[in-house]
């Protein structure tokens, strides 16, 4: 069950008139007319209290339809007003109403070229809420998605794939196949995020020899409550058979999952420190293939000294459409730190000049301390990653084994 919320009704109306209109229940939509004006305070403070009861009613209705409620997925953007403000308000509502149910958040971070001038404010204010009220966050940045789409575009236009693209594919934007590089192909970018979620939930939807409960992700990949940001990578990147890219050999697929090009956030996990890693495989893959590839990759990946065997694996026997197998890797890795540092720098450039601050402070309940607390929360998170990175050069402790008396 899905609840669609947007304070600008045009976006939800587009879905209702598009090819996905039959997927969603039209009674589970919440919209307003005005929008949040790219202002976190409007989304969080104004629309939050205005729509709290209505949102709760629809959430309860959705929960009642579940046989086994494992977790809530929140998919939102960080740069605008509704996604950042109302999206994180919703997290607190879920925590209060369903305290035992895990909250997974897929957060789309704005790129440096974002056209919303106040996106650094919105993102930093939202980050504080994610730190406090989310169980797992999958950060994804728009620039990474756009880069991935551009690479596919390059392959298609260079003729290397021949007639490899389906005529009505989601790889094409609404204006045709990437006629202008400046046009962001949002359908294709959204498609990648959708495929991430399809892989993430495959164990709940299909049978497999080694299924992974969603709650196990949080249990195994989040050793400290605040360090719950998981870097995701997908291979192949198109699992709806939109592009007929030649199938990758199985071993190559595992290598791809740890390469820079397949990360959904601009990061390089290989050169950073792993706290834990999950590999979620779909298709005709044996457990022995999984183990062999983990052993092959382990020497090139640096894990924290106290969790050298920090791998979680799952095998779902049903592959994605058009492919024999696929892999989603989720890494709790310090490589997310540069994204947070860059976000803080963009915030401070605006905040030092107090630019656009009055738009926020005129909202009831919003004070300047909200900004200082939010940036302090982010700085504390960055410091935790710094402390972990400082242990990279430390030797792995040869922990004593338990001797069993015979």
N, C-alpha and C positions, 0 to 999 in steps of 0.2 A: 504494500500500500504506500502511496506517495501523497504528500501534501505539498502543493505548489503555492509559494508565497512571493508576491512582488507588489511593492507599493506603486508600481507603474503598470497599469493594466495591459498596456500594449504588448508587452513581452509574453504574458500568459495567453492573451488572445491569439498571438501568432502560433503558439503551440496548438491551441484548440482548432485552428484553421489548417494546420499542417498535417503531414503524414502520420504524426504520432498522436493525433487527437483521440484515437480509440484506446490508447494505452492508459490514459489517466481518467480518473473519475471526476467529472465536472463539478460534483458536489464537494470535492476536496480542494477547492481553490480559494485563496484569500488574496484579494487585490484592493488597491485604492486607486485614486486617479492622479494625485499630484506628484507622487514619487518622493524620495527623500532628499533630493537636491544635492547628491554627492556629499551628504553630511551625516557622519556616524551618530551624532547626537540626536538628529531627527529620527533616524531609524531605531535607535536604542531607547531613547527617553520618551519620544512622542508616540511613535507607532507601536512601540513595545507595550506600553500600558494601555493604549487604545485597543489593541487587538489581542491582548493576552488571553482573555476568556474564549474568544472565538477560535484562536489557535489551539488552546487546550482541548476544547470540545472536539475538534477535528482529529487531534492527536489521539485522544481517548478512543474515538470511533475506529481509527486505524489500528490501534493496539488490540482492540477487542476482536478484530478479524484474524489475528495471528494465532497459530497453533502453538508456536514456540518463539516468543519475542526475544531474539538474541541481542540486538543492538539497534540503535538509531544511527542512520547516516544523515549527516547534514552536508549539503553541497552548496557552497556559497563563494562569492567573490569578496576579496578584501578591500578593493579600491573604491567601490561606490558607497552609497549611504545605506541602502536597504540590506545588501549582502553582509556588510561589515557590522552595521548597527543592530538591525533586527535579527540577523543571522546569529550573532553571539548572544543576544537577549534570549533567543530560543534555547540556547545551551543551558542557561541558568534555569529556565522553565522546566526543561527535561530533567535536570538534576534534582529539582525540588519535587517534581511529580512522579518520576520513575527513577529513584535513587539507585536501584540495583541493576539498572540496564545500562550497558556501556554506550558511550557516545563517540562515534567515529566521525571525524570532520574532514572533508576534502576541501581545502582552501586554495582558491586561485589567487596567487600573488601578482600584483601589477608589475609591469616591466618598467625600466627606467624611462622609456619613451611614452609612458602612459599619458593620455590626453586629459585625465582628471587631475587638476592641479592639487587638490586636497587629498589625493590618495595616500600620501605618506601619513597624514594625520589619521585617516580612517583605519589604515592598516595597523598602526601602532596601538591605537585604542582597542582594536579588535584582538590584537595579540595578547593583551593582558587578560582578556576574557578566555581566550583559548588556553593560556597557561593555567588558569584557575579551574576551568569547568569542562575541559575536553579530556577524554581518556586516550585517544589516539588522533593525531593530525597528519594528514597526507598533504604536505605543501606541494603545489604545482605552480610553475610560473608561466605566464603567458608567452614570454619570449622563447622558452624551451619548446612549447607546443608549436609556435610559429616557425622556429628553426627546423623542427622535424618535418612539418608540412612543406617547407621550402625545399628540403632535401628530396622529398618525394616528387615535388613539382619539377625539380631539376632533372631527376631521372626520367620522368615522363616526357618532358620537353626536349631532352637530348636524344630521344629516340632509342635509348638503351633497352627500354622495356617493350618497344613496339606498341601494339594496341593493347596495352596492359591495363587500361583503366576502364571500368564499367561505365556505360553511357550515363546512367543516373546515379552515379556514385556519390557518397558523402564526402569523398575527397574533393569533389568540385564544390566551390562555394555557390551561393545563390546567383552569382553573376557569371557563372561559367568557369572553365578551368583556368584559374589563376592568370587572368589576362593582364592584370597589373600586380606587380610584386607588392605594392603598397597596401593592397586590399587584404585585410586579414580574413582568411577563410574560416569563419567561426564554426561552421557546420563540421568541418574536418577536425578542428581543434577540440570541439566538444566530443566528437566521436572517439578520440583517444582517451579522454577521461571516462567516457561510458565503458570502453573496453577494459580500463583499469578496474572499474567497479564490477564488471561481469566476471573477470578473473578472480577478484577478491571474494565474490559470493558463490563461486562455482561449487565449492564443497557443500554448501547449504542446499544447492539446487540439483546436483547430480550425484550419482554414486561414484565411489572411488576406493582404491585399496588403502589409501592413507588420507582420509578426509581431515580437514582442519576446521574446528569450530572457530567462529570469529572471535569469541572471547579469549581463545588461546593466543591470538595475536598480541593482545594487550598484556596478557599474563607472561608471555615469553619474550616479548620484544621491548618492554618498558620496565627496566630495572629500577628507575627513579621516577617518581610521579611527574615531575616537570619536564623530564627529557622524553617526551612522548611524540616527537616529530619524526616521522618515518619517510625516508626517501624512497620513491617508487621508480621502477624501471620495467619496461615491457618489451617483450620480443616474441613474435613479430609485432611491429607497431600497428599493423592493420589486420585485425582479426575478423573483419566482416567481408573478407575477400574483395575489397574495393580495388586493390591493386594487386596484380598477379606477379608479385616479387617472387623469384625462385625460392623454394623452401630452403631454410638454413639447415645445415647438418646439426644434429642434436648437440654435439659438443660446442659448436660455434654459437648455438643459441645461449648456452650458459655463459660463454665468454662475453657475448653481446650484452647480457643483463648487467654486467659489471663495467661496461664501457661507458664513457662519457656521453656518447651519442644517443644512448637509449634512456637516459635519465629524464624524468619529467620535471626536473628542476635543474638549473645550471649548477652542477656540482660534479666532483670527481671522487667517488667514494674510495677508489683504490688507493688514493694518496692520503686518506684520512683514517681516523680510528673507528673501528666497528665496536658497538656495544652488543649487537645481536643482528641476525639476518634470517629472514624467512624466504623460502623458495616455494612458490605455489605453481605446480606444473599441471598442465592439462594435456590429455591425449595418450597415445600409445607409448608410454615411457615406463621403464622398470625401475624399481627401487635401487637396483644395482647401478643403473645409469646415473641416478641421483647421487649416490654415495661416491661413485668414481669421479664425477665432476667436482664434487665438494673437495675431495682429496687433491684433485688436480689444481684447483683454484686457491686452496688454503694458503700455500706458501707465499702467494702474492698479495694477500689481504692481511691487514694488521688488526687483530682483535685485542680488546683490553685484557690485561694479564689475568684478571679473575674470571674471565668468561671465554676461554680459548675454544670451547666447543659450543659456542652460542648460535647453533643452527636450528631452525625449525623448518620442517618440510611437509608438504602435502602433495598428494597425487590424486587428481580427478580423472577418471577414465574417458570422459566425454570431451573431445577437442573442440576448439572454436570453429565456426563455419569456415570452410575453405582452407583449413590447415590441418596437418597431421598432429601438431603439438604446439604448445605455447608456454611461456613462462612469465610469471610476475614475481619480481624480487622486491622485497620490502626490507630496507636497511635502516637500523637505528645507528646513525653514523654522524660524526662531528662535521661532516662536509656541509651540513645545513647552516653552519655558523656564518659563512660569508654572506648568505642571503639576508640574515638578520642584521648583520653589521651594515650592509648597504642600505637596508630599510631605515635603520637608525640614523645613518648619515643624511639620508634624504629628508627625514623628519626634522633633524636639527637645523638643516639649512633654512627650512621654512620657519621653524619655531623661534630661532634666534632673532628673526626680524618680526616675530609675532604676526606674520602674514596670514590673512584670512581667519585669524583667531576669533574675531568678533562674531562671525557666522555661527560658531559653536557656543560661545558664551552667552548669547542671547536666548538660548534654549533653557527652559526651566530645569533646574537640577544639575546643570552642567557648570563646572567650575574649572579654573585653570589647574587646580590640583589633580584633576583627572588626567591631564597631559603629563604632568611630572611623575605621577604614580605609574602611568603606562610605560613611560620610557625607562623608569627605574626597574620595572618588572622585566622589560626586555634586556636591559643591561645585566641584570642578575642571571638571566638565562644564558646570555653570551659568556658570562664569567664561569658558569658551570661547564660549558663546553671548553673554555680555555683551560680549566683545571684538568679536564680529561685529556686534552691534547698534550698537556705537560707530562703525562705519564707514558707517552709514546715510546720514548727511548729507554724506559725501564725494562729490565729483564723479566721474563716470565718466571714467576715463582714456581719452584719445583715443590708443589704441595705434597705433604706426606699422605700416603694412601692408608686406608683403614686396614689394619691387619686382623684377620679373622682367626681366632684361636681354634685349632683343630683338636 
